[in-house]
Amino acid sequence: MSEYKPVHKVKDNIYIKIFGETELFIEFLENFIPIEILKNIKPENVEDVTERFLPLFSDNQDSDTIKRINLENSQLFVISIVEHESEVNYASSFKMLQYITLVLDDYIKENDKKYKEETEKNGESKIKLSKSKDFKYPPVLPIIFYDGVSKWTSELNFFNKVEMNNIFAKYIPKFEYELVDLNLYSQQNLVDFQNALSLILIVDKVRRAEDIKKLKDLPKNYIEEMAKKIPEHLLRLFSDCVKLLLERANAPREEIESITEKIYERRLNNMFEFVDGFDIQATRKEAREMALKEVREEVAKEVREEVTKEVNQKFEEVNRV
């Protein structure tokens, strides 16, 4: 028996964890972005620069990542935004525009600084590299990954979000972000990818208790391949992701813990064996009871805090007298 201990406190947003792992990020690009130059990226060529930019936003950007990829003769920046809310985000193209300008501005500053340091070493004094005639900006690939339930109806091109764009067309930035809509990929489409990320996305498509039964239809040879392909250092992350996604679908708790342990031990062949005997109605009842219990506990906590506050105020009033 392994020493695996299920992780109970895992951040709800799993995609910051997934895109934070270079191997899974590379698999994502290879599977979903139809650009040939992205098919042979090596892990050592990818750098995560997300932390440079998130503090510049006032709202929560926990699911966004920015990668710098060193290509043969250039650099490429990839902005990945995960949208998984029930409502479509209609400000996505503007959000991308903000990111793109921040990334390019940071690139300018970084390269001007390096250029200045190099020229000063040689006793030279030249204009900023970014102001030279031959200076060029790096390409930026904007991607939105959407796994919500509604149809994605937000504009892909920022140009279409600007009023009177037919009159002021030449002055408006025109760019499209690449939309990866998980709803457009069937279970078989994902199986065909034959990599670790594909199994996480298959489980991600499980929205309701009824959907859990689809997991038993996964091909045996696919599961066997996944057991071999998942790198050792990703097993914990992989099991945590599956755990969170199954919790969202209200799968039985004891079965979830069993599945995550099986993944950690590479016993994937029978990890979804509980599906045939899965009682949807019982699971729904359990989920409702748990939700009601959590609401009661939260209300009781708020009442205790309010009473404590009032008591403290009374004591302060007495002490003042």
C-alpha positions, 0 to 999 in steps of 0.5 A: 500500500502506498503512503498517499494521503489525499489532499483536502485543501486544494485551490478551486481553480485547477487551471492555474496549476495545470498551465503552471506545469510546463509539460501540460502547457506544451501539450495544450499548445500542441493539441489546440493551437494549429501553428506548426512552430509550436509543435516541437517546443522543449520544456527548457525553452518555456519561462513563466513570467506571470508574476510580473503582470498580475499585480497590475490588475485590480481584480482577481486574475488567478487563472491567467498565465503568461509564458515566454517561449524562446524560439530559434530566432525570436521570442514568443509570449503566450497569454492564457486566460481561463474562463469557466464561469456560467456567464460569458465574459464580454470584456475578454478582448479588452482584457487581452488588449491590456495584457498585450500592451503590458507584455510589450511594454515590459519587453521594451524595458527589459531589452532597453536595460540590457542594451544600455548595460552592454553599450556602457561596458564598451564605453558607448552611449547609444539611443534606446534599442527600442527607438532604433529602426531595426527594433521589432516587437515579439509576437504575442499569442492570446488564448482563452480556454473556456469550459463553461456550460453556456455557448461562448458568444463574446467577440473574438476581435477587439475591433468589433467591440468599438463603436463607429469602427467603420469610420475609425477603422484604421485607428483601432487595434485589430487582433483576435484571441484564439478561443479553445472551447472545451464544449466543442470537443467530444470525449473521443476527440480528447481520447485521440490526443493520447496525453495526460492533459486529455484525461483531465479535460475528459473529467472536466467535461463531467458537469452533472452526476449523470455525466460521471457514467460516461467515464466508464466508456473510456477505451481500455487501451487509452487508460493503459497508455495514460498509466504509462505516460503521466510523469512521476512528478505530475501524479500528485497534481493529476490526482488533485485535479481529478479529485476537484473535478469529480467533487464538482459533479458530486461524485461519492466522497469515498470513491473520489478518495479511492480514485485519487489514490489509484492514480497516485499508484498508477492503477488507472484501469479500474479507477472508475469502476464505481460508476455502474453502481453509482446512485445519482439520486442518493448523491444529489441528496447527499450533496443537498444535505452537505450544502445545507449543513455548510449554510447552517454553519456559516449562519451560526458563525456570523451570529456568533461574530455579531453577538461577540461584537455587541458584547464587546461594545457593551463592555467598552461602554461600561468601561467608559462610564 
